[in-house]
Amino acid sequence: MTEEKTKLVETEKKKTGAKEYSLFAQIFASVWIIVLTLCKGFGIVSLETNDIIYSGIAIAGIFMPVYFSIWLEKIRDIKLG
């Protein structure tokens, strides 16, 4: 019974990691591009399509090192394992 409570407390104390932030950034960048493209289609925003796409790529690109480090860890595990 005590072990179960300890595990529950440990999972509650666990903070959001880099993977979760990176996933949020990817989703946010996708929504960013979709919403701005729709606004451009309706004439609300006067941005160029390239600017919209490049800004979304920049938002997602900020978190690229997180994915790159995950890939490197997987490659390392394959070579060693």
PDB file with SEQRES, HELIX, SHEET and CRYST1 records, atoms N, CA, C and O in Angstrom:
SEQRES   1 A   81  MET THR GLU GLU LYS THR LYS LEU VAL GLU THR GLU LYS          
SEQRES   2 A   81  LYS LYS THR GLY ALA LYS GLU TYR SER LEU PHE ALA GLN          
SEQRES   3 A   81  ILE PHE ALA SER VAL TRP ILE ILE VAL LEU THR LEU CYS          
SEQRES   4 A   81  LYS GLY PHE GLY ILE VAL SER LEU GLU THR ASN ASP ILE          
SEQRES   5 A   81  ILE TYR SER GLY ILE ALA ILE ALA GLY ILE PHE MET PRO          
SEQRES   6 A   81  VAL TYR PHE SER ILE TRP LEU GLU LYS ILE ARG ASP ILE          
SEQRES   7 A   81  LYS LEU GLY                                                  
HELIX    1 AA1 THR A    2  LYS A   13  1                                  12    
HELIX    2 AA2 ALA A   18  GLY A   41  1                                  24    
HELIX    3 AA3 THR A   49  GLY A   61  1                                  13    
HELIX    4 AA4 MET A   64  LEU A   80  1                                  17    
CRYST1    1.000    1.000    1.000  90.00  90.00  90.00 P 1           1          
ATOM      1  N   MET A   1       0.818  -1.181   0.000  1.00  0.00           N  
ATOM      2  CA  MET A   1       0.000   0.000   0.000  1.00  0.00           C  
ATOM      3  C   MET A   1       0.870   1.256   0.000  1.00  0.00           C  
ATOM      4  O   MET A   1       0.557   2.228  -0.687  1.00  0.00           O  
ATOM      5  N   THR A   2       1.948   1.240   0.757  1.00  0.00           N  
ATOM      6  CA  THR A   2       2.829   2.397   0.835  1.00  0.00           C  
ATOM      7  C   THR A   2       3.575   2.606  -0.480  1.00  0.00           C  
ATOM      8  O   THR A   2       3.799   3.742  -0.898  1.00  0.00           O  
ATOM      9  N   GLU A   3       3.953   1.521  -1.123  1.00  0.00           N  
ATOM     10  CA  GLU A   3       4.655   1.631  -2.407  1.00  0.00           C  
ATOM     11  C   GLU A   3       3.771   2.270  -3.463  1.00  0.00           C  
ATOM     12  O   GLU A   3       4.245   3.063  -4.277  1.00  0.00           O  
ATOM     13  N   GLU A   4       2.487   1.930  -3.456  1.00  0.00           N  
ATOM     14  CA  GLU A   4       1.558   2.510  -4.421  1.00  0.00           C  
ATOM     15  C   GLU A   4       1.425   4.001  -4.208  1.00  0.00           C  
ATOM     16  O   GLU A   4       1.396   4.768  -5.171  1.00  0.00           O  
ATOM     17  N   LYS A   5       1.345   4.420  -2.955  1.00  0.00           N  
ATOM     18  CA  LYS A   5       1.251   5.849  -2.652  1.00  0.00           C  
ATOM     19  C   LYS A   5       2.519   6.572  -3.072  1.00  0.00           C  
ATOM     20  O   LYS A   5       2.458   7.684  -3.597  1.00  0.00           O  
ATOM     21  N   THR A   6       3.675   5.942  -2.843  1.00  0.00           N  
ATOM     22  CA  THR A   6       4.948   6.544  -3.227  1.00  0.00           C  
ATOM     23  C   THR A   6       5.026   6.717  -4.734  1.00  0.00           C  
ATOM     24  O   THR A   6       5.477   7.755  -5.218  1.00  0.00           O  
ATOM     25  N   LYS A   7       4.591   5.710  -5.478  1.00  0.00           N  
ATOM     26  CA  LYS A   7       4.605   5.803  -6.939  1.00  0.00           C  
ATOM     27  C   LYS A   7       3.673   6.894  -7.432  1.00  0.00           C  
ATOM     28  O   LYS A   7       3.996   7.610  -8.380  1.00  0.00           O  
ATOM     29  N   LEU A   8       2.515   7.023  -6.792  1.00  0.00           N  
ATOM     30  CA  LEU A   8       1.572   8.061  -7.179  1.00  0.00           C  
ATOM     31  C   LEU A   8       2.140   9.450  -6.906  1.00  0.00           C  
ATOM     32  O   LEU A   8       1.989  10.360  -7.721  1.00  0.00           O  
ATOM     33  N   VAL A   9       2.786   9.606  -5.772  1.00  0.00           N  
ATOM     34  CA  VAL A   9       3.380  10.899  -5.426  1.00  0.00           C  
ATOM     35  C   VAL A   9       4.500  11.236  -6.401  1.00  0.00           C  
ATOM     36  O   VAL A   9       4.635  12.387  -6.815  1.00  0.00           O  
ATOM     37  N   GLU A  10       5.313  10.230  -6.775  1.00  0.00           N  
ATOM     38  CA  GLU A  10       6.408  10.462  -7.711  1.00  0.00           C  
ATOM     39  C   GLU A  10       5.890  10.866  -9.089  1.00  0.00           C  
ATOM     40  O   GLU A  10       6.469  11.741  -9.734  1.00  0.00           O  
ATOM     41  N   THR A  11       4.818  10.245  -9.542  1.00  0.00           N  
ATOM     42  CA  THR A  11       4.272  10.593 -10.850  1.00  0.00           C  
ATOM     43  C   THR A  11       3.619  11.965 -10.826  1.00  0.00           C  
ATOM     44  O   THR A  11       3.632  12.671 -11.834  1.00  0.00           O  
ATOM     45  N   GLU A  12       3.047  12.355  -9.689  1.00  0.00           N  
ATOM     46  CA  GLU A  12       2.459  13.685  -9.581  1.00  0.00           C  
ATOM     47  C   GLU A  12       3.536  14.768  -9.581  1.00  0.00           C  
ATOM     48  O   GLU A  12       3.317  15.856 -10.113  1.00  0.00           O  
ATOM     49  N   LYS A  13       4.691  14.482  -8.991  1.00  0.00           N  
ATOM     50  CA  LYS A  13       5.771  15.449  -8.923  1.00  0.00           C  
ATOM     51  C   LYS A  13       6.536  15.565 -10.231  1.00  0.00           C  
ATOM     52  O   LYS A  13       7.288  16.521 -10.421  1.00  0.00           O  
ATOM     53  N   LYS A  14       6.358  14.609 -11.134  1.00  0.00           N  
ATOM     54  CA  LYS A  14       7.087  14.598 -12.396  1.00  0.00           C  
ATOM     55  C   LYS A  14       6.707  15.826 -13.218  1.00  0.00           C  
ATOM     56  O   LYS A  14       5.529  16.096 -13.450  1.00  0.00           O  
ATOM     57  N   LYS A  15       7.712  16.553 -13.647  1.00  0.00           N  
ATOM     58  CA  LYS A  15       7.479  17.767 -14.427  1.00  0.00           C  
ATOM     59  C   LYS A  15       7.422  17.439 -15.909  1.00  0.00           C  
ATOM     60  O   LYS A  15       7.841  16.366 -16.344  1.00  0.00           O  
ATOM     61  N   THR A  16       6.901  18.377 -16.666  1.00  0.00           N  
ATOM     62  CA  THR A  16       6.814  18.209 -18.110  1.00  0.00           C  
ATOM     63  C   THR A  16       8.222  18.231 -18.688  1.00  0.00           C  
ATOM     64  O   THR A  16       9.021  19.117 -18.386  1.00  0.00           O  
ATOM     65  N   GLY A  17       8.510  17.242 -19.522  1.00  0.00           N  
ATOM     66  CA  GLY A  17       9.840  17.110 -20.092  1.00  0.00           C  
ATOM     67  C   GLY A  17       9.960  17.781 -21.443  1.00  0.00           C  
ATOM     68  O   GLY A  17       9.021  18.400 -21.944  1.00  0.00           O  
ATOM     69  N   ALA A  18      11.130  17.642 -22.012  1.00  0.00           N  
ATOM     70  CA  ALA A  18      11.423  18.267 -23.294  1.00  0.00           C  
ATOM     71  C   ALA A  18      10.583  17.675 -24.419  1.00  0.00           C  
ATOM     72  O   ALA A  18      10.209  18.386 -25.352  1.00  0.00           O  
ATOM     73  N   LYS A  19      10.282  16.381 -24.338  1.00  0.00           N  
ATOM     74  CA  LYS A  19       9.467  15.757 -25.382  1.00  0.00           C  
ATOM     75  C   LYS A  19       8.083  16.380 -25.449  1.00  0.00           C  
ATOM     76  O   LYS A  19       7.552  16.612 -26.535  1.00  0.00           O  
ATOM     77  N   GLU A  20       7.501  16.649 -24.290  1.00  0.00           N  
ATOM     78  CA  GLU A  20       6.165  17.242 -24.265  1.00  0.00           C  
ATOM     79  C   GLU A  20       6.180  18.667 -24.814  1.00  0.00           C  
ATOM     80  O   GLU A  20       5.282  19.063 -25.556  1.00  0.00           O  
ATOM     81  N   TYR A  21       7.212  19.438 -24.443  1.00  0.00           N  
ATOM     82  CA  TYR A  21       7.323  20.796 -24.968  1.00  0.00           C  
ATOM     83  C   TYR A  21       7.541  20.780 -26.477  1.00  0.00           C  
ATOM     84  O   TYR A  21       6.990  21.607 -27.203  1.00  0.00           O  
ATOM     85  N   SER A  22       8.334  19.849 -26.930  1.00  0.00           N  
ATOM     86  CA  SER A  22       8.608  19.739 -28.354  1.00  0.00           C  
ATOM     87  C   SER A  22       7.352  19.355 -29.127  1.00  0.00           C  
ATOM     88  O   SER A  22       7.082  19.903 -30.196  1.00  0.00           O  
ATOM     89  N   LEU A  23       6.591  18.421 -28.588  1.00  0.00           N  
ATOM     90  CA  LEU A  23       5.333  18.040 -29.224  1.00  0.00           C  
ATOM     91  C   LEU A  23       4.387  19.226 -29.275  1.00  0.00           C  
ATOM     92  O   LEU A  23       3.727  19.453 -30.289  1.00  0.00           O  
ATOM     93  N   PHE A  24       4.317  19.985 -28.183  1.00  0.00           N  
ATOM     94  CA  PHE A  24       3.472  21.171 -28.170  1.00  0.00           C  
ATOM     95  C   PHE A  24       3.920  22.174 -29.229  1.00  0.00           C  
ATOM     96  O   PHE A  24       3.082  22.782 -29.893  1.00  0.00           O  
ATOM     97  N   ALA A  25       5.217  22.353 -29.393  1.00  0.00           N  
ATOM     98  CA  ALA A  25       5.730  23.283 -30.391  1.00  0.00           C  
ATOM     99  C   ALA A  25       5.374  22.834 -31.805  1.00  0.00           C  
ATOM    100  O   ALA A  25       5.038  23.660 -32.653  1.00  0.00           O  
ATOM    101  N   GLN A  26       5.445  21.533 -32.059  1.00  0.00           N  
ATOM    102  CA  GLN A  26       5.084  21.012 -33.382  1.00  0.00           C  
ATOM    103  C   GLN A  26       3.601  21.241 -33.670  1.00  0.00           C  
ATOM    104  O   GLN A  26       3.230  21.660 -34.766  1.00  0.00           O  
ATOM    105  N   ILE A  27       2.768  20.966 -32.686  1.00  0.00           N  
ATOM    106  CA  ILE A  27       1.325  21.165 -32.856  1.00  0.00           C  
ATOM    107  C   ILE A  27       1.014  22.649 -33.016  1.00  0.00           C  
ATOM    108  O   ILE A  27       0.207  23.029 -33.864  1.00  0.00           O  
ATOM    109  N   PHE A  28       1.656  23.489 -32.200  1.00  0.00           N  
ATOM    110  CA  PHE A  28       1.424  24.923 -32.287  1.00  0.00           C  
ATOM    111  C   PHE A  28       1.849  25.467 -33.649  1.00  0.00           C  
ATOM    112  O   PHE A  28       1.151  26.301 -34.227  1.00  0.00           O  
ATOM    113  N   ALA A  29       2.975  25.010 -34.161  1.00  0.00           N  
ATOM    114  CA  ALA A  29       3.443  25.473 -35.466  1.00  0.00           C  
ATOM    115  C   ALA A  29       2.474  25.063 -36.569  1.00  0.00           C  
ATOM    116  O   ALA A  29       2.223  25.835 -37.494  1.00  0.00           O  
ATOM    117  N   SER A  30       1.932  23.857 -36.475  1.00  0.00           N  
ATOM    118  CA  SER A  30       0.961  23.396 -37.468  1.00  0.00           C  
ATOM    119  C   SER A  30      -0.309  24.234 -37.427  1.00  0.00           C  
ATOM    120  O   SER A  30      -0.821  24.657 -38.463  1.00  0.00           O  
ATOM    121  N   VAL A  31      -0.804  24.466 -36.235  1.00  0.00           N  
ATOM    122  CA  VAL A  31      -2.016  25.283 -36.083  1.00  0.00           C  
ATOM    123  C   VAL A  31      -1.742  26.717 -36.540  1.00  0.00           C  
ATOM    124  O   VAL A  31      -2.595  27.352 -37.160  1.00  0.00           O  
ATOM    125  N   TRP A  32      -0.551  27.218 -36.230  1.00  0.00           N  
ATOM    126  CA  TRP A  32      -0.147  28.563 -36.648  1.00  0.00           C  
ATOM    127  C   TRP A  32      -0.246  28.708 -38.170  1.00  0.00           C  
ATOM    128  O   TRP A  32      -0.821  29.672 -38.674  1.00  0.00           O  
ATOM    129  N   ILE A  33       0.313  27.755 -38.881  1.00  0.00           N  
ATOM    130  CA  ILE A  33       0.296  27.802 -40.345  1.00  0.00           C  
ATOM    131  C   ILE A  33      -1.134  27.684 -40.870  1.00  0.00           C  
ATOM    132  O   ILE A  33      -1.518  28.411 -41.786  1.00  0.00           O  
ATOM    133  N   ILE A  34      -1.911  26.790 -40.307  1.00  0.00           N  
ATOM    134  CA  ILE A  34      -3.285  26.588 -40.770  1.00  0.00           C  
ATOM    135  C   ILE A  34      -4.132  27.841 -40.551  1.00  0.00           C  
ATOM    136  O   ILE A  34      -4.835  28.289 -41.456  1.00  0.00           O  
ATOM    137  N   VAL A  35      -4.060  28.399 -39.348  1.00  0.00           N  
ATOM    138  CA  VAL A  35      -4.892  29.564 -39.021  1.00  0.00           C  
ATOM    139  C   VAL A  35      -4.491  30.772 -39.858  1.00  0.00           C  
ATOM    140  O   VAL A  35      -5.352  31.464 -40.400  1.00  0.00           O  
ATOM    141  N   LEU A  36      -3.193  31.031 -39.966  1.00  0.00           N  
ATOM    142  CA  LEU A  36      -2.771  32.192 -40.753  1.00  0.00           C  
ATOM    143  C   LEU A  36      -3.073  32.019 -42.239  1.00  0.00           C  
ATOM    144  O   LEU A  36      -3.389  32.994 -42.920  1.00  0.00           O  
ATOM    145  N   THR A  37      -2.982  30.811 -42.741  1.00  0.00           N  
ATOM    146  CA  THR A  37      -3.325  30.570 -44.140  1.00  0.00           C  
ATOM    147  C   THR A  37      -4.815  30.787 -44.382  1.00  0.00           C  
ATOM    148  O   THR A  37      -5.206  31.367 -45.395  1.00  0.00           O  
ATOM    149  N   LEU A  38      -5.642  30.323 -43.455  1.00  0.00           N  
ATOM    150  CA  LEU A  38      -7.080  30.566 -43.569  1.00  0.00           C  
ATOM    151  C   LEU A  38      -7.404  32.064 -43.481  1.00  0.00           C  
ATOM    152  O   LEU A  38      -8.235  32.575 -44.233  1.00  0.00           O  
ATOM    153  N   CYS A  39      -6.737  32.756 -42.553  1.00  0.00           N  
ATOM    154  CA  CYS A  39      -6.949  34.202 -42.436  1.00  0.00           C  
ATOM    155  C   CYS A  39      -6.508  34.923 -43.703  1.00  0.00           C  
ATOM    156  O   CYS A  39      -7.149  35.887 -44.120  1.00  0.00           O  
ATOM    157  N   LYS A  40      -5.436  34.474 -44.312  1.00  0.00           N  
ATOM    158  CA  LYS A  40      -4.989  35.056 -45.571  1.00  0.00           C  
ATOM    159  C   LYS A  40      -6.023  34.789 -46.670  1.00  0.00           C  
ATOM    160  O   LYS A  40      -6.294  35.661 -47.496  1.00  0.00           O  
ATOM    161  N   GLY A  41      -6.590  33.597 -46.679  1.00  0.00           N  
ATOM    162  CA  GLY A  41      -7.605  33.258 -47.669  1.00  0.00           C  
ATOM    163  C   GLY A  41      -8.849  34.124 -47.550  1.00  0.00           C  
ATOM    164  O   GLY A  41      -9.468  34.470 -48.556  1.00  0.00           O  
ATOM    165  N   PHE A  42      -9.216  34.476 -46.321  1.00  0.00           N  
ATOM    166  CA  PHE A  42     -10.383  35.332 -46.107  1.00  0.00           C  
ATOM    167  C   PHE A  42     -10.054  36.820 -46.195  1.00  0.00           C  
ATOM    168  O   PHE A  42     -10.949  37.659 -46.092  1.00  0.00           O  
ATOM    169  N   GLY A  43      -8.783  37.153 -46.384  1.00  0.00           N  
ATOM    170  CA  GLY A  43      -8.373  38.544 -46.538  1.00  0.00           C  
ATOM    171  C   GLY A  43      -8.176  39.288 -45.232  1.00  0.00           C  
ATOM    172  O   GLY A  43      -8.085  40.515 -45.238  1.00  0.00           O  
ATOM    173  N   ILE A  44      -8.106  38.581 -44.109  1.00  0.00           N  
ATOM    174  CA  ILE A  44      -7.918  39.223 -42.808  1.00  0.00           C  
ATOM    175  C   ILE A  44      -6.457  39.613 -42.610  1.00  0.00           C  
ATOM    176  O   ILE A  44      -6.160  40.655 -42.026  1.00  0.00           O  
ATOM    177  N   VAL A  45      -5.558  38.782 -43.093  1.00  0.00           N  
ATOM    178  CA  VAL A  45      -4.120  38.994 -42.932  1.00  0.00           C  
ATOM    179  C   VAL A  45      -3.511  39.198 -44.314  1.00  0.00           C  
ATOM    180  O   VAL A  45      -3.873  38.514 -45.272  1.00  0.00           O  
ATOM    181  N   SER A  46      -2.586  40.143 -44.405  1.00  0.00           N  
ATOM    182  CA  SER A  46      -1.961  40.405 -45.707  1.00  0.00           C  
ATOM    183  C   SER A  46      -0.505  39.931 -45.739  1.00  0.00           C  
ATOM    184  O   SER A  46       0.363  40.615 -46.283  1.00  0.00           O  
ATOM    185  N   LEU A  47      -0.247  38.776 -45.164  1.00  0.00           N  
ATOM    186  CA  LEU A  47       1.099  38.204 -45.190  1.00  0.00           C  
ATOM    187  C   LEU A  47       1.267  37.352 -46.435  1.00  0.00           C  
ATOM    188  O   LEU A  47       0.293  36.866 -47.011  1.00  0.00           O  
ATOM    189  N   GLU A  48       2.516  37.177 -46.840  1.00  0.00           N  
ATOM    190  CA  GLU A  48       2.811  36.273 -47.941  1.00  0.00           C  
ATOM    191  C   GLU A  48       2.765  34.834 -47.427  1.00  0.00           C  
ATOM    192  O   GLU A  48       3.021  34.582 -46.250  1.00  0.00           O  
ATOM    193  N   THR A  49       2.444  33.911 -48.299  1.00  0.00           N  
ATOM    194  CA  THR A  49       2.378  32.505 -47.918  1.00  0.00           C  
ATOM    195  C   THR A  49       3.743  32.000 -47.457  1.00  0.00           C  
ATOM    196  O   THR A  49       3.835  31.216 -46.513  1.00  0.00           O  
ATOM    197  N   ASN A  50       4.792  32.450 -48.121  1.00  0.00           N  
ATOM    198  CA  ASN A  50       6.149  32.042 -47.721  1.00  0.00           C  
ATOM    199  C   ASN A  50       6.466  32.498 -46.300  1.00  0.00           C  
ATOM    200  O   ASN A  50       7.090  31.760 -45.538  1.00  0.00           O  
ATOM    201  N   ASP A  51       6.041  33.709 -45.936  1.00  0.00           N  
ATOM    202  CA  ASP A  51       6.293  34.215 -44.589  1.00  0.00           C  
ATOM    203  C   ASP A  51       5.565  33.381 -43.539  1.00  0.00           C  
ATOM    204  O   ASP A  51       6.103  33.113 -42.465  1.00  0.00           O  
ATOM    205  N   ILE A  52       4.350  32.977 -43.856  1.00  0.00           N  
ATOM    206  CA  ILE A  52       3.575  32.153 -42.930  1.00  0.00           C  
ATOM    207  C   ILE A  52       4.265  30.804 -42.727  1.00  0.00           C  
ATOM    208  O   ILE A  52       4.425  30.345 -41.597  1.00  0.00           O  
ATOM    209  N   ILE A  53       4.664  30.185 -43.816  1.00  0.00           N  
ATOM    210  CA  ILE A  53       5.298  28.867 -43.726  1.00  0.00           C  
ATOM    211  C   ILE A  53       6.648  28.966 -43.034  1.00  0.00           C  
ATOM    212  O   ILE A  53       6.965  28.126 -42.192  1.00  0.00           O  
ATOM    213  N   TYR A  54       7.445  29.965 -43.365  1.00  0.00           N  
ATOM    214  CA  TYR A  54       8.760  30.114 -42.731  1.00  0.00           C  
ATOM    215  C   TYR A  54       8.639  30.392 -41.238  1.00  0.00           C  
ATOM    216  O   TYR A  54       9.463  29.912 -40.459  1.00  0.00           O  
ATOM    217  N   SER A  55       7.639  31.152 -40.823  1.00  0.00           N  
ATOM    218  CA  SER A  55       7.471  31.405 -39.389  1.00  0.00           C  
ATOM    219  C   SER A  55       7.073  30.125 -38.662  1.00  0.00           C  
ATOM    220  O   SER A  55       7.520  29.887 -37.540  1.00  0.00           O  
ATOM    221  N   GLY A  56       6.229  29.289 -39.296  1.00  0.00           N  
ATOM    222  CA  GLY A  56       5.882  28.000 -38.692  1.00  0.00           C  
ATOM    223  C   GLY A  56       7.077  27.082 -38.591  1.00  0.00           C  
ATOM    224  O   GLY A  56       7.255  26.390 -37.588  1.00  0.00           O  
ATOM    225  N   ILE A  57       7.898  27.072 -39.627  1.00  0.00           N  
ATOM    226  CA  ILE A  57       9.119  26.259 -39.600  1.00  0.00           C  
ATOM    227  C   ILE A  57      10.069  26.757 -38.512  1.00  0.00           C  
ATOM    228  O   ILE A  57      10.723  25.954 -37.846  1.00  0.00           O  
ATOM    229  N   ALA A  58      10.147  28.056 -38.330  1.00  0.00           N  
ATOM    230  CA  ALA A  58      11.012  28.610 -37.293  1.00  0.00           C  
ATOM    231  C   ALA A  58      10.535  28.207 -35.905  1.00  0.00           C  
ATOM    232  O   ALA A  58      11.343  27.878 -35.037  1.00  0.00           O  
ATOM    233  N   ILE A  59       9.220  28.233 -35.695  1.00  0.00           N  
ATOM    234  CA  ILE A  59       8.679  27.821 -34.396  1.00  0.00           C  
ATOM    235  C   ILE A  59       9.013  26.360 -34.134  1.00  0.00           C  
ATOM    236  O   ILE A  59       9.461  26.008 -33.043  1.00  0.00           O  
ATOM    237  N   ALA A  60       8.797  25.515 -35.124  1.00  0.00           N  
ATOM    238  CA  ALA A  60       9.088  24.087 -34.959  1.00  0.00           C  
ATOM    239  C   ALA A  60      10.589  23.832 -34.890  1.00  0.00           C  
ATOM    240  O   ALA A  60      11.030  22.929 -34.179  1.00  0.00           O  
ATOM    241  N   GLY A  61      11.372  24.611 -35.616  1.00  0.00           N  
ATOM    242  CA  GLY A  61      12.822  24.417 -35.665  1.00  0.00           C  
ATOM    243  C   GLY A  61      13.531  24.724 -34.369  1.00  0.00           C  
ATOM    244  O   GLY A  61      14.623  24.214 -34.118  1.00  0.00           O  
ATOM    245  N   ILE A  62      12.922  25.552 -33.545  1.00  0.00           N  
ATOM    246  CA  ILE A  62      13.534  25.870 -32.258  1.00  0.00           C  
ATOM    247  C   ILE A  62      13.695  24.614 -31.417  1.00  0.00           C  
ATOM    248  O   ILE A  62      14.649  24.493 -30.649  1.00  0.00           O  
ATOM    249  N   PHE A  63      12.766  23.683 -31.560  1.00  0.00           N  
ATOM    250  CA  PHE A  63      12.802  22.467 -30.756  1.00  0.00           C  
ATOM    251  C   PHE A  63      13.443  21.297 -31.481  1.00  0.00           C  
ATOM    252  O   PHE A  63      13.374  20.167 -30.998  1.00  0.00           O  
ATOM    253  N   MET A  64      14.060  21.538 -32.622  1.00  0.00           N  
ATOM    254  CA  MET A  64      14.719  20.475 -33.380  1.00  0.00           C  
ATOM    255  C   MET A  64      15.846  19.799 -32.600  1.00  0.00           C  
ATOM    256  O   MET A  64      16.006  18.586 -32.732  1.00  0.00           O  
ATOM    257  N   PRO A  65      16.633  20.511 -31.800  1.00  0.00           N  
ATOM    258  CA  PRO A  65      17.691  19.818 -31.046  1.00  0.00           C  
ATOM    259  C   PRO A  65      17.166  18.720 -30.132  1.00  0.00           C  
ATOM    260  O   PRO A  65      17.864  17.738 -29.875  1.00  0.00           O  
ATOM    261  N   VAL A  66      15.939  18.879 -29.638  1.00  0.00           N  
ATOM    262  CA  VAL A  66      15.361  17.845 -28.782  1.00  0.00           C  
ATOM    263  C   VAL A  66      15.169  16.569 -29.586  1.00  0.00           C  
ATOM    264  O   VAL A  66      15.557  15.488 -29.143  1.00  0.00           O  
ATOM    265  N   TYR A  67      14.569  16.691 -30.774  1.00  0.00           N  
ATOM    266  CA  TYR A  67      14.373  15.516 -31.612  1.00  0.00           C  
ATOM    267  C   TYR A  67      15.703  14.952 -32.090  1.00  0.00           C  
ATOM    268  O   TYR A  67      15.853  13.734 -32.188  1.00  0.00           O  
ATOM    269  N   PHE A  68      16.652  15.797 -32.383  1.00  0.00           N  
ATOM    270  CA  PHE A  68      17.953  15.340 -32.844  1.00  0.00           C  
ATOM    271  C   PHE A  68      18.650  14.521 -31.761  1.00  0.00           C  
ATOM    272  O   PHE A  68      19.267  13.497 -32.056  1.00  0.00           O  
ATOM    273  N   SER A  69      18.555  14.969 -30.511  1.00  0.00           N  
ATOM    274  CA  SER A  69      19.183  14.219 -29.421  1.00  0.00           C  
ATOM    275  C   SER A  69      18.481  12.888 -29.202  1.00  0.00           C  
ATOM    276  O   SER A  69      19.127  11.896 -28.864  1.00  0.00           O  
ATOM    277  N   ILE A  70      17.175  12.853 -29.390  1.00  0.00           N  
ATOM    278  CA  ILE A  70      16.441  11.586 -29.258  1.00  0.00           C  
ATOM    279  C   ILE A  70      16.890  10.618 -30.343  1.00  0.00           C  
ATOM    280  O   ILE A  70      17.098   9.437 -30.067  1.00  0.00           O  
ATOM    281  N   TRP A  71      17.041  11.103 -31.575  1.00  0.00           N  
ATOM    282  CA  TRP A  71      17.503  10.255 -32.679  1.00  0.00           C  
ATOM    283  C   TRP A  71      18.899   9.725 -32.401  1.00  0.00           C  
ATOM    284  O   TRP A  71      19.179   8.549 -32.631  1.00  0.00           O  
ATOM    285  N   LEU A  72      19.782  10.598 -31.902  1.00  0.00           N  
ATOM    286  CA  LEU A  72      21.145  10.160 -31.606  1.00  0.00           C  
ATOM    287  C   LEU A  72      21.169   9.080 -30.529  1.00  0.00           C  
ATOM    288  O   LEU A  72      21.955   8.135 -30.610  1.00  0.00           O  
ATOM    289  N   GLU A  73      20.308   9.220 -29.519  1.00  0.00           N  
ATOM    290  CA  GLU A  73      20.238   8.196 -28.476  1.00  0.00           C  
ATOM    291  C   GLU A  73      19.780   6.866 -29.053  1.00  0.00           C  
ATOM    292  O   GLU A  73      20.315   5.821 -28.682  1.00  0.00           O  
ATOM    293  N   LYS A  74      18.810   6.881 -29.943  1.00  0.00           N  
ATOM    294  CA  LYS A  74      18.320   5.647 -30.551  1.00  0.00           C  
ATOM    295  C   LYS A  74      19.391   5.009 -31.422  1.00  0.00           C  
ATOM    296  O   LYS A  74      19.543   3.787 -31.414  1.00  0.00           O  
ATOM    297  N   ILE A  75      20.131   5.809 -32.167  1.00  0.00           N  
ATOM    298  CA  ILE A  75      21.211   5.284 -32.997  1.00  0.00           C  
ATOM    299  C   ILE A  75      22.304   4.684 -32.114  1.00  0.00           C  
ATOM    300  O   ILE A  75      22.845   3.621 -32.421  1.00  0.00           O  
ATOM    301  N   ARG A  76      22.620   5.357 -31.037  1.00  0.00           N  
ATOM    302  CA  ARG A  76      23.639   4.851 -30.106  1.00  0.00           C  
ATOM    303  C   ARG A  76      23.208   3.523 -29.506  1.00  0.00           C  
ATOM    304  O   ARG A  76      24.020   2.606 -29.377  1.00  0.00           O  
ATOM    305  N   ASP A  77      21.929   3.412 -29.138  1.00  0.00           N  
ATOM    306  CA  ASP A  77      21.434   2.155 -28.573  1.00  0.00           C  
ATOM    307  C   ASP A  77      21.482   1.021 -29.592  1.00  0.00           C  
ATOM    308  O   ASP A  77      21.746  -0.125 -29.228  1.00  0.00           O  
ATOM    309  N   ILE A  78      21.231   1.327 -30.861  1.00  0.00           N  
ATOM    310  CA  ILE A  78      21.284   0.298 -31.899  1.00  0.00           C  
ATOM    311  C   ILE A  78      22.715  -0.181 -32.078  1.00  0.00           C  
ATOM    312  O   ILE A  78      22.954  -1.383 -32.192  1.00  0.00           O  
ATOM    313  N   LYS A  79      23.668   0.740 -32.104  1.00  0.00           N  
ATOM    314  CA  LYS A  79      25.062   0.354 -32.311  1.00  0.00           C  
ATOM    315  C   LYS A  79      25.609  -0.429 -31.119  1.00  0.00           C  
ATOM    316  O   LYS A  79      26.350  -1.395 -31.300  1.00  0.00           O  
ATOM    317  N   LEU A  80      25.248  -0.016 -29.896  1.00  0.00           N  
ATOM    318  CA  LEU A  80      25.783  -0.678 -28.709  1.00  0.00           C  
ATOM    319  C   LEU A  80      24.996  -1.936 -28.364  1.00  0.00           C  
ATOM    320  O   LEU A  80      25.541  -2.885 -27.800  1.00  0.00           O  
ATOM    321  N   GLY A  81      23.732  -1.934 -28.700  1.00  0.00           N  
ATOM    322  CA  GLY A  81      22.874  -2.980 -28.209  1.00  0.00           C  
ATOM    323  C   GLY A  81      22.707  -4.180 -29.002  1.00  0.00           C  
ATOM    324  O   GLY A  81      21.978  -5.088 -28.601  1.00  0.00           O  
TER     325      GLY A  81                                                      
END                                                                             
